[in-house]
Amino acid sequence: MSPAELNDLPAPSFWRRVSYTLYEQLVLLGVIALTFLVPNLFLGILFGISLPSWLTFLYLYGVLAIYFVWYWTKPGQTLAMQTWRVRIIGAGGLNITKRQALWRYIYGSLWLIPCVLLQWIFHLEKWQIIEMLFAVALFCWPLSIYLDRCSPALRQSLPDRLAGSRLVELPKNLVKLS
């Protein structure tokens, strides 16, 4: 598809966004297992070393940033986005730049702040934190498309609006398995 044709495509619905976000979380379990669990189990078993929680968070944040920035800038879709026929585009239907992708990732991470504050205020336990993070990422953050008053027809989420990108829903006839 040409950039002009991509630019004319509609935004994905709220439920399509929720669906691909749920699928994305399943894919990320594999990414985290490979990049985090394997090296940390190796360090723990062989050397008895465990990373402090702040370093673990920064490491995982960086790994996920690399994952998203690469997929958003190269094919324009993560694995979950490919399955649900959703693509991220920049101005004029072109692929987004690495800078845009990185800012979108950072803006998309802002939902962590209220979760951390709620955890601190209510002294939530580990499983309660995971449930809250899952619910906010899956439902609350995609709801930000309804806050888009500048262009309600395009229904851009807050991270997309701030990063200068947008999501489009690809037509069924364009899906090809690679």
N, C-alpha and C positions, 0 to 999 in steps of 0.2 A: 504494500500500500504506500502511496505517496504521502509525504508530510501533510499536504493540503487535505487529503482524504481522511487521514488520522485526526486532524484538527476538527473535522466536521462530525466526528462520532459522538454519541451521547455519553454522559457520565454513567457509571454503574449505579444500580439501585443500592439502597441501604442494605438489603438482605444479601445481595451479591457481595458487597464489601464484607459483611459479617461472615459469609461463607468462605471467602478466600482468606480472611484473617484467621478463622478457625483452622483451615488447612495449613496456613503458613505456620501457625504455632506447632502443628504436628511435624512439619518439615524442620523447624528450628530445634525440636528435640533431638533430631539426628545430628544436626550441625553442632549443637552444644555437646552431645555425647562424644562425638569424634574429636572436637577441638578442646574440650575441657576435661571431661571425665577420664579419657585415656591418659593424657599427660599427667593429670593430678593423681590418678591411681598409681601410675608408674613412680612418680616422685614420692608418694606416701609409702608404697610398699618397699621400694628399694632403699630410700634414704630417710624415711620417717619425717619428711618435710610436708608441711601444709601451708598454703599461702594465706596471708591475712585476708579477711573478708573484703576490705576496701580494694586490695590488689586483684582479688578474684573478680569483683564487680567491674573494675576498669578493664581487665583482660577480656571478660565476656562482652562488655560494651564495645570494645575494639574489634573483636572477632565478628560480632553481628554487624558492625558498621562496614567492615570489609565485604561481608556477604551481600548486604543490601546495596551498597554503592556499586559494586561490580555488576550485579544483576540489573539494577535500574539504569546504568549507563551503557552497558553492552547490548543485551537483547531488549531492554526496556521492560522486562517482566521477570519476577522471581518465578520459581517453579509453581508455587500456588497460583500466582497471577495467570500463568499460562493455562493451567487447568480450568480456571474460571473465566477465561477470555477477557482479562483486564490488562491494560497496558498503561504505563506512565509516559507522558509526553511533556515536552517543554513548549515554549512559544512557537507558534506556527506548525506544530505537529512534529517537531524534531526531537531526537533523543535529548534527555536532560544531560547537563554537564556534571562532572564529578563534584564540582563545588555545590551545584543545586542538590545533587543527591545527598551529599554530606549534610547540608543544611536541612533537607527534608528529614533525614534520619534524626538529627538533633531535635528539630521541632516535633517530630513524631514521638520522641522520647519524653516529652514534657509531661505526659500522663503519669509518669513515675512519681513526680513531685507530690501530687495530692495523695497518692497511695502511701508514700513514705510518711507524710504528715499524719494520715489517718492511723497508720500503724503505730506511730509514736504517741499520738493522743490516746488511743484506745488500748495500747499495750497488746496488740494482737500477737498470737502465736504463729509459728512458721507456716502451718497449713492454712490458717486464716489469711495470711498475707498472700500466699499463692492463689487462693480462691479469689481474693479481691483483685489482684493483678490480672488474673485471667478474665474476670468479668468486666473490668474497666477497659482492657485492651480489646475485648471482643465486642462489647456493646456500646459503652459510653463514648469511646473515642470516635468510632464511625458516626455517631450521632452529630458530630460537629459539622457534617454536611448541611444540616438544617440551620446552621448559624450563618451560612453564606448569603448575605443580603446583596452583595455587589453583583452577583450573577447566579440567581437561584436556578436557572436552567442548567448550568454547568455543575451545580452541586459539588463544589470543591471542599475538601476537608481543610481544617486549620493548617496542618503541615504543608499541604499543597499550595494553599493561598500564600503562605509566608515564603515558601521556597520558589514560587513561580513555576510550579508544575501542576499537572492535573491528570486524573485517571480517566480513561475512556474504556467503554465496553466494545470489544471487537465483535464483528458479525460472525455468525456460525460458519459461514463458508470460508473464512480465513484460517480456521484452526487446522494446523498440521502438526502431526507428531514428529518430533525430531529425535 
